[in-house]
Amino acid sequence: MKGRTAAKSSPPKRGTPDFQMLILTLLFVGFGVLMVFSSSSSLTLANKLFSYDAFFFVKRQLVWAVLGTFIMFIVMNIHYSKFKKWYAPIFVITLVLLLFVATTEGINGAKSWMSIGTLGIQPTELAKISIILYLAALITKKGERLRDLRTGYIPVMIIVGIVAGLIMMQPDLGSCLILVATSGLVIYAGGASMKHIMGSIGLLVLGVALVMGAKTAIDSLSPPSEKAEVTQDYRQGRIEAFLDPEGNADGSGYQIMQSLIALGEGGTQGSGFGQSIQKLHYLPYPYTDFIFAVIGEELGFVGTALFLLLYLYFIWRGILISLRCTDPFGTLVGIGIMGLIAIQAFINIGGVTNTIPLTGVTLPFISYGGSSLLVTMLCMGIILSISRETNRPAKEEVVKSVTTVRQVRNNRSAGTRAR
């Protein structure tokens, strides 16, 4: 009897992680390493800067992949609710790193990176998961008060505005758009008033218009600056390339035209793995921003469609796991993470296919980049931790049902014997 009582009072065991999500994550990481090799080997093999090493980027991506997998398995075994206690220090560290990066000297006009030895760290990637954890914890704490404009909604939006402003100081428009869109998704899922959200979008558009207008007026009155002219021409070129890539094929539309050519050359079945022509000094950075164009050329429509279908199923599966979680914090974090991956993938693929203006962001799991891969694997560790919790109640219900049936049978048998 004592043993049975101890067993009943023991804490419930956590469920198993969602193996479909785990397997798909590892498949995407492995596929990403293969595509980094395919898209970069020809360039590095012929370049003294990379020591004529065909595996220059692959070796680095493998290190990040192994480290990211290790982090994913560790986080997977930590209860996701722990992040509800850790969100504040994580957020503070992120703000410090963003402020530090904003004060450093820019590389190619951007201040997105900080160097630790030979490694380059991008704090913006950490900011994406930090804002998700912060908003999920804050919204869970506020509850129904989130629908109150003054005490609920505005404080949340101030946090988003501060982080977005620090990212725009770099400047990194693509990451800023991803962060704002992901934050909006979490806030909407948290129960915010649609009227408040639409008002925020209107204020955002108005604010951007006022800032851009003021900047244009200041630039017109100020002495011409070479750096300002380059930045303005760069942004204007992106818009012109989106609207008319063929008309600017030798200038701002060159990247988009080469990307579209790569996708067109792929045809139905593709040219074959490693056989891309556009990656040979035609596509800029084919192993990062334009890796999807290489996938389209080498795998063709069939291979690309299969890849996109798996990607969509992966996102749908993650959202389903999040919605099954009975804890509001877990649900909001899960939706935020899967929304982050989906939004970033859409912006990358949309830019490469000229569906939207090009902003220059990586394709999650696939593009070369240590910071992006590490943070994405960390995010998947949290999703898998949530899946372990969503799997547990179902198992416990089965045990309870079996126990109840046995008790009924025992009671009936005891009653029969008594008679």
Disulfide bonds with the S-S distance in Angstrom:
none
